[in-house]
Amino acid sequence: MKTLALFGSTGSIGTSTLDIVRARPDDFKVKALTAHSNWEKLAEQAREFSPDIVVISNEAYQAQLKEVLEGSKIEVLAGEAALIEVAKIDIDLHIAAIVGIAGLKPVFSAVKAGNDVALANKEALVCAGDLLLSEAKKNNVNILPVDSEHNAIFQVFDQNSRDSISKVILTASGGPFRTKNRADLSAVTRDQALKHPNWSMGAKISIDSATMANKALEMIEAVYLFDLRPEELEVVIHPQSLIHSMVEYKDGSVLAQMGAPDMKTPIGYALNWPSRGEVNSQRLDFTKVLNFEFYPVDYDRFHTVDLMRDIIKTDLNKAIVFNAANEIAVDAFLKQKIAFLEIEPMIQECLEHIEVLPINTIDDVFALDLETRHYAHDIVMTNRIKAGTG
Ligand SMILES: NC(=O)c1ccc[n+]([C@@H]2O[C@H](COP(=O)([O-])OP(=O)(O)OC[C@H]3O[C@@H](n4cnc5c(N)ncnc54)[C@H](OP(=O)(O)O)[C@@H]3O)[C@@H](O)[C@H]2O)c1
């Protein structure tokens, strides 16, 4: 029986994780569940899975949650400090499924406490990769990537033959607008951007997929997780999302991991690790025609990937600015305050304007994150970004 703490249980990754747990009650026991404001769904999950503790990070909903769980033995806590405390409880695996940089402090706390982490929250690694990985090393903690691409690489990247690896190839679906040109993109709506062709995901990552900022964040994630030099990382468009990433060896062999586009496969891999076990995910049917297409990335169309290539070559800490600017821009786009094509120039303007000083602590990360957020908010409020179509 493996014990779990599931942070971000009400989201897309969170509910997929609980689908796996539900099917294997003798193998997994959830000890803690957390959400931000969706207290009704958290309460429903708590009634079904009977954790010891639930945390609602938005304190405004603590009273309602307490009331509906009254009479149960479940402890109800609220606020960010509670998230950080509960991340330290003694469990076998912390599942980091909060979205955005809000996930960083709980993950850091879990790692400091010596809890292994199944990491879906890519923003934690993007903003604090060095700090997080060195803390993990110090505490003998395993970080298991859940992002499908990094999970794929993890499965085929032979750490014992590191010298024989020539590059890592990250695959990208290209999102819902892969075949549109920039002029077409000027009028796309929020609903169109939210409709990913292959994956069903939360709102933020769906928009990130449409701008390819998701791939940009994943590039940094790969650099940290697999200690890659810039020239060892390639991105290729693979619209079918069947091959989730590849590793090329110096002898010309390419090892790929494939599977149906279903996050339950990489989540299940992390839950079962280091063994492999039953996962109730979708299967590929090779008796049906499957296409495997590959195209180069058009860096002129997807500026986010180009901006991240530059960050990887110059200063990885600029990814904190990229991430914060992107979070504010995506939120503004979802609230229909800016247009789709204004997301990229907002990130670019923040990167050009904000000075990045050395990052030595988590507080340094949050200081830079906050400075960027203020600057990006100001861009939105003053409506000064003009979307380019060039
Ligand atoms: N979805 C995917 O297929 C997928 C694939 C690869 C990687 N990822 C990564 O996994 C992470 C989660 O993605 P998702 O798609 O599952 O997101 P999501 O559906 O939006 O769910 C986010 C979860 O985080 C909670 N949350 C939101 N804001 C929070 C805050 N300020 N403090 C604490 N908790 C907060 C939400 O609670 P409420 O429900 O109460 O708001 C929810 O439980 C992201 O970093 C994403 O990049 C996702």
Ligand as a Chemical Component Dictionary entry (heavy atoms), coordinates in Angstrom:
data_LIG
# 
_chem_comp.id                   LIG 
_chem_comp.type                 NON-POLYMER 
_chem_comp.pdbx_formal_charge   0 
_chem_comp.three_letter_code    LIG 
# 
loop_
_chem_comp_atom.comp_id 
_chem_comp_atom.atom_id 
_chem_comp_atom.alt_atom_id 
_chem_comp_atom.type_symbol 
_chem_comp_atom.charge 
_chem_comp_atom.model_Cartn_x 
_chem_comp_atom.model_Cartn_y 
_chem_comp_atom.model_Cartn_z 
_chem_comp_atom.pdbx_ordinal 
LIG N1  N1  N 0  -3.747  18.724 -17.479 1  
LIG C1  C1  C 0  -2.792  18.077 -18.102 2  
LIG O1  O1  O 0  -3.048  17.229 -18.943 3  
LIG C2  C2  C 0  -1.342  18.363 -17.770 4  
LIG C3  C3  C 0  -0.348  17.718 -18.484 5  
LIG C4  C4  C 0  0.978   17.955 -18.137 6  
LIG C5  C5  C 0  1.299   18.833 -17.116 7  
LIG N2  N2  N 1  0.313   19.470 -16.457 8  
LIG C6  C6  C 0  0.664   20.423 -15.408 9  
LIG O2  O2  O 0  0.017   20.015 -14.214 10 
LIG C7  C7  C 0  -0.368  21.163 -13.451 11 
LIG C8  C8  C 0  -1.877  21.089 -13.200 12 
LIG O3  O3  O 0  -2.532  21.215 -14.443 13 
LIG P1  P1  P 0  -4.104  20.954 -14.591 14 
LIG O4  O4  O 0  -4.377  21.010 -16.036 15 
LIG O5  O5  O -1 -4.495  19.753 -13.798 16 
LIG O6  O6  O 0  -4.673  22.278 -13.895 17 
LIG P2  P2  P 0  -6.173  22.587 -13.437 18 
LIG O7  O7  O 0  -7.120  21.630 -14.045 19 
LIG O8  O8  O 0  -6.394  24.025 -13.639 20 
LIG O9  O9  O 0  -6.114  22.261 -11.843 21 
LIG C9  C9  C 0  -5.302  23.011 -11.007 22 
LIG C10 C10 C 0  -5.389  22.541 -9.570  23 
LIG O10 O10 O 0  -4.635  23.468 -8.767  24 
LIG C11 C11 C 0  -5.500  24.108 -7.798  25 
LIG N3  N3  N 0  -5.086  25.504 -7.697  26 
LIG C12 C12 C 0  -5.302  26.514 -8.592  27 
LIG N4  N4  N 0  -4.774  27.661 -8.153  28 
LIG C13 C13 C 0  -4.212  27.401 -6.946  29 
LIG C14 C14 C 0  -3.545  28.192 -5.977  30 
LIG N5  N5  N 0  -3.347  29.511 -6.154  31 
LIG N6  N6  N 0  -3.111  27.593 -4.851  32 
LIG C15 C15 C 0  -3.318  26.266 -4.644  33 
LIG N7  N7  N 0  -3.956  25.457 -5.522  34 
LIG C16 C16 C 0  -4.400  26.016 -6.658  35 
LIG C17 C17 C 0  -6.900  23.979 -8.378  36 
LIG O11 O11 O 0  -7.870  24.082 -7.348  37 
LIG P3  P3  P 0  -9.379  24.600 -7.726  38 
LIG O12 O12 O 0  -9.987  23.525 -8.558  39 
LIG O13 O13 O 0  -10.036 24.762 -6.409  40 
LIG O14 O14 O 0  -9.201  25.893 -8.475  41 
LIG C18 C18 C 0  -6.814  22.575 -9.001  42 
LIG O15 O15 O 0  -6.934  21.594 -8.010  43 
LIG C19 C19 C 0  0.055   22.387 -14.275 44 
LIG O16 O16 O 0  1.301   22.843 -13.823 45 
LIG C20 C20 C 0  0.180   21.844 -15.687 46 
LIG O17 O17 O 0  1.129   22.545 -16.460 47 
LIG C21 C21 C 0  -1.000  19.265 -16.751 48 
# 
loop_
_chem_comp_bond.comp_id 
_chem_comp_bond.atom_id_1 
_chem_comp_bond.atom_id_2 
_chem_comp_bond.value_order 
_chem_comp_bond.pdbx_ordinal 
LIG N1  C1  SING 1  
LIG C1  O1  DOUB 2  
LIG C1  C2  SING 3  
LIG C2  C3  SING 4  
LIG C2  C21 DOUB 5  
LIG C3  C4  DOUB 6  
LIG C4  C5  SING 7  
LIG C5  N2  DOUB 8  
LIG N2  C6  SING 9  
LIG N2  C21 SING 10 
LIG C6  O2  SING 11 
LIG C6  C20 SING 12 
LIG O2  C7  SING 13 
LIG C7  C8  SING 14 
LIG C7  C19 SING 15 
LIG C8  O3  SING 16 
LIG O3  P1  SING 17 
LIG P1  O4  DOUB 18 
LIG P1  O5  SING 19 
LIG P1  O6  SING 20 
LIG O6  P2  SING 21 
LIG P2  O7  DOUB 22 
LIG P2  O8  SING 23 
LIG P2  O9  SING 24 
LIG O9  C9  SING 25 
LIG C9  C10 SING 26 
LIG C10 O10 SING 27 
LIG C10 C18 SING 28 
LIG O10 C11 SING 29 
LIG C11 N3  SING 30 
LIG C11 C17 SING 31 
LIG N3  C12 SING 32 
LIG N3  C16 SING 33 
LIG C12 N4  DOUB 34 
LIG N4  C13 SING 35 
LIG C13 C14 SING 36 
LIG C13 C16 DOUB 37 
LIG C14 N5  SING 38 
LIG C14 N6  DOUB 39 
LIG N6  C15 SING 40 
LIG C15 N7  DOUB 41 
LIG N7  C16 SING 42 
LIG C17 O11 SING 43 
LIG C17 C18 SING 44 
LIG O11 P3  SING 45 
LIG P3  O12 DOUB 46 
LIG P3  O13 SING 47 
LIG P3  O14 SING 48 
LIG C18 O15 SING 49 
LIG C19 O16 SING 50 
LIG C19 C20 SING 51 
LIG C20 O17 SING 52 
# 
